[in-house]
Amino acid sequence: MTSLLSWLANVMGRRPRIATLAVLATVVAVIGGGMAVGGTFKDDFTVPGIESQTAQDLLAERFPQQSGTSAAVVFSGDLSAQALAPTLEAIDRQPHVVGVAELQTSEDGKTAFTTVSYDQDATDLGADARERLEAAVAKAPKGVSVAMSGEPIDGAATGGFPIGELAGLLIAVALLVIVLRSARAARNALGTALVGVAAGFGVLLWVASLTDVPGLAPTLGGMLGLGAGIDYALLLTARQQEELRAGREPLEAARRANRSAGESALTAAGIVLVSISGLLVTGIPFVGRAGVAAGLVVLVCAIVCVTLLPARFAKSGEKLLPKRERRGAAKPVKAPWATKRPVFALLAAGLVTAALAAPAAGLQLGQPDDRNLGTDATQRQAYDRLAAGFGAGVNGPLVLAVANPDAAGLKQLEAGLAADREVARLEPAVVNEAGDAAVITVIPKHGPQEEATRELVERIRESVVPASGTRAYVGGRTARYGDEASKIASRIPVFAVTVVGLSLLLLLIAFRSWRISVMSAVFNLASIAAAYGVITLAFQTSTGASLLGVEQQPVVPYVPLFMFAILFGLSTDYNVFLLSRVREEWGRHADHRAAIATACAGTKRIITAAGAIMIAVFMGFATDHDPVIKMTGIGLASAVLVDVTLVRLFMAPAALTLLGNRLWPERRRAGAPVFVRAQ
C-alpha cells in the first residue's frame, strides 16, 4: 500500500491545480449522479424475531385498517363537542385517515382527545401527515389549545437550525489553526475533510438507490465523517509539515507523508468500517444499515484525504509552515513522563478509568417517551395533558393482535385483561370483516417507561393470553420498545465478540504482533466502558440530567451498540497513529525505550489535538433534540476524552515501554544510534 500511496501523491502533486479540479469535479459528479438516480433515505424499523413485530405483521396482513400508525390530538379550553366538530371533520377527510375516534373528555372537563388512525405507517406517511394535522387544528375555535403526539408527529419533527453542530465545527477550525500554526494548512485540512464528507454523502445516495439506507445514516455519517475526516487531514498535514521542517522538497514531503500518515489513515478508516459493520450481527436491519452507511462515509473521507491533500501540499509548498519555521531547525522534544514511570502511570490511569466505568453496571436500556422532551415540544404538552386528565398510561396503549378469534376466546381474553391490577381501561375488541383477526386496545395505569408497564406486558404474554386459549400477540409502541431493548441486550455479547475479533485480526495483519493487538483491544474496551459509565451518570441520575437540562431517562437501546462499534473503531484510529510511528522509529534506535519515547513524544501533540477536534464535533451533535443523537454525541465525546488523555498519554506509552522488545521480537536490532527527534 505504501508504494501505491507514494505513487498517488506523486501523480497528484505534479499538476496540483488540475488534480484538485479533477477531484472536485468527481465529487460533484458523484453527488449529482446520486440525486439523479433517485437515491433517498428511508427508515425501515422492522425487527425480526420479536413479538411486537409479529403483531404488526399479522395486522398488516389480515387487518390493514388497524395496522397503520396513529396520532393523538389533545384539546384543552372550550371543549364543547359542537365547537370541535368542524375540526374533527376536517381531520377525518384527510388522505390516509381511516378513522377519528369519538372525543374522550376528562372527568374535570378540562381536557379532551381523539385518536386519528391511518392506513400507513409513519415512514410512508412522511411529513405531510403532520402538516395536514397542523393545518386542521389551526382552525380550532378561539380559546382552545391543541397539542399532538404519536409517530406521525415524531417522524416529521425537526431540530431547527443546527447551532450546536455549527459551534462544534467552529471550535474544530480554531483548534486546527492553533495546532498547525498556519491558516493555509488549516484551510487545506478543513476543506479536504468537508469535501470528503460531501463525497461520502454522494456515495450514500448511490447506495440508497440500490437498497434501503436509514434516515439516521446521514446524521451519523456526518458526525463521524466530519470528525474522522478532520483527524485524518490533520495527521497528514502535520506529517507534511514535519517533512518540510526536515528540509525536504514539497513533492517529496508529500510522498513521504502519504506513505506513512496516509497508510495510517486508511488503515484506521478500514478498521472503523469493519468495527461498525459488526452491527449487522445484531439482527436488526435498521441498526446494521445505519452503521455500515456511517462507516462508509468515514472510509470515503480517508480516501479523499490521501488523494486531494498531496495536491494541496504541492501547491502550498513551504507556505504550509509558519514563516518563522520555514527551513528552521527542528526543536527537540522531551520523552513522555509515562515512559519514565510506566508502572505508576499504568496503574494510576487504569484506576481513574475504572472509576469512570463503574456506573455502567447500572446501565438501563429503554426508549425515552414524550415525557423526556422539552416543554415547548407539542408531544410533551400532549403527554402532560393526557397524563393529568386520563392517567399516564393513555400515552402508551398496548395493542393485542388476535389471530382467528372466536367469541368465547375473545371474551375470556378480555376478562383476563380487565382483571389485571395494572389495566386502567379496555377498549372492546374489533374484528375484521373476514373474521380471522381482531384487535384489543389496553390502556395501562402507568406510563410507557414505568417498570409496572413492562411487567404488565410480560404477564399478558405469559399468563393472560395462554389462559384464554387464543393466539394473541402484544404489540404497540410500548411493547415494541421493550422487545427491542431485550433483543439488543441479548445480542450484545455476540456483537462485541465479532467486533473485537475482527479488529484483532486486522491489527494483527497490520502490525504482525499479537501483543499489540491484545493491548489495543483492552485499551479500546476501557475507553468504551468509561463512556458507558458517563452516559449512565448523565441520563440516569438526577444530577446528570439536571446539568444537561433533560429528564432522567433510560439509555436508548441502539446507543450502546452504536457507541461500541464507533468507539472501537475511533480508539483504534489513535492507536494506529501511535503504533505506526512506534514501528517507524523501531528500526532507528538501539534501545526500545528510546524508540517508544520518540514515537510517543512525536505524536502526543497531534493525537491530543485530533481528539480535541473530535470532541468538539461530537459535543456539537450532543445539542441535537433527538435522544439517540444526543446520547451518542455525549458518549462519543467522553470516550474520546478518556482515550486521548488517560489511554494515549499514560496507559499506552507505559504499556509499550513495559512490553519493550517483546512488541516485535523478530525485529530486535543493535548498534543503531539513540536519539529523540522532534515532531
HELIX and SHEET records of a PDB file:
HELIX    1   1 THR A    2  ARG A   14  1                                  13    
HELIX    2   2 PRO A   16  ALA A   36  1                                  21    
HELIX    3   3 GLU A   51  ARG A   62  1                                  12    
HELIX    4   4 PRO A   64  GLN A   66  5                                   3    
HELIX    5   5 ALA A   81  ASP A   92  1                                  12    
HELIX    6   6 ALA A  122  LEU A  125  1                                   4    
HELIX    7   7 ASP A  128  VAL A  137  1                                  10    
HELIX    8   8 GLU A  151  GLY A  155  1                                   5    
HELIX    9   9 ILE A  163  LEU A  180  1                                  18    
HELIX   10  10 ALA A  183  ALA A  208  1                                  26    
HELIX   11  11 LEU A  216  ARG A  245  1                                  30    
HELIX   12  12 PRO A  250  ALA A  257  1                                   8    
HELIX   13  13 ASN A  258  GLY A  262  3                                   5    
HELIX   14  14 GLU A  263  SER A  277  1                                  15    
HELIX   15  15 GLY A  278  THR A  282  5                                   5    
HELIX   16  16 PRO A  285  SER A  316  1                                  32    
HELIX   17  17 GLY A  317  LEU A  320  5                                   4    
HELIX   18  18 LYS A  323  GLU A  325  5                                   3    
HELIX   19  19 TRP A  337  LYS A  340  1                                   4    
HELIX   20  20 PRO A  342  ALA A  357  1                                  16    
HELIX   21  21 ALA A  358  GLY A  362  5                                   5    
HELIX   22  22 ASP A  370  ASN A  372  5                                   3    
HELIX   23  23 THR A  378  PHE A  390  1                                  13    
HELIX   24  24 ALA A  392  ASN A  395  5                                   4    
HELIX   25  25 ALA A  407  ALA A  418  1                                  12    
HELIX   26  26 GLU A  451  ARG A  459  1                                   9    
HELIX   27  27 ILE A  460  VAL A  464  3                                   5    
HELIX   28  28 VAL A  465  SER A  468  1                                   4    
HELIX   29  29 ARG A  477  PHE A  511  1                                  35    
HELIX   30  30 TRP A  514  GLN A  540  1                                  27    
HELIX   31  31 SER A  542  LEU A  548  1                                   7    
HELIX   32  32 TYR A  558  TRP A  586  1                                  29    
HELIX   33  33 HIS A  592  PHE A  621  1                                  30    
HELIX   34  34 PRO A  627  VAL A  642  1                                  16    
HELIX   35  35 ASP A  643  MET A  651  3                                   9    
HELIX   36  36 ALA A  652  LEU A  659  1                                   8    
HELIX   37  37 GLY A  660  ARG A  662  5                                   3    
HELIX   38  38 PRO A  665  ARG A  667  5                                   3    
SHEET    1   A 4 VAL A  97  VAL A 100  0                                        
SHEET    2   A 4 THR A 111  TYR A 118 -1                                        
SHEET    3   A 4 SER A  70  GLY A  77 -1                                        
SHEET    4   A 4 VAL A 144  GLY A 150 -1                                        
SHEET    1   B 3 VAL A  97  VAL A 100  0                                        
SHEET    2   B 3 THR A 111  TYR A 118 -1                                        
SHEET    3   B 3 GLN A 104  THR A 105 -1                                        
SHEET    1   C 4 VAL A 423  LEU A 426  0                                        
SHEET    2   C 4 ALA A 437  PRO A 444 -1                                        
SHEET    3   C 4 LEU A 398  ALA A 403 -1                                        
SHEET    4   C 4 ARG A 471  GLY A 475 -1                                        
SHEET    1   D 3 VAL A 423  LEU A 426  0                                        
SHEET    2   D 3 ALA A 437  PRO A 444 -1                                        
SHEET    3   D 3 VAL A 430  VAL A 431 -1                                        
END                                                                             
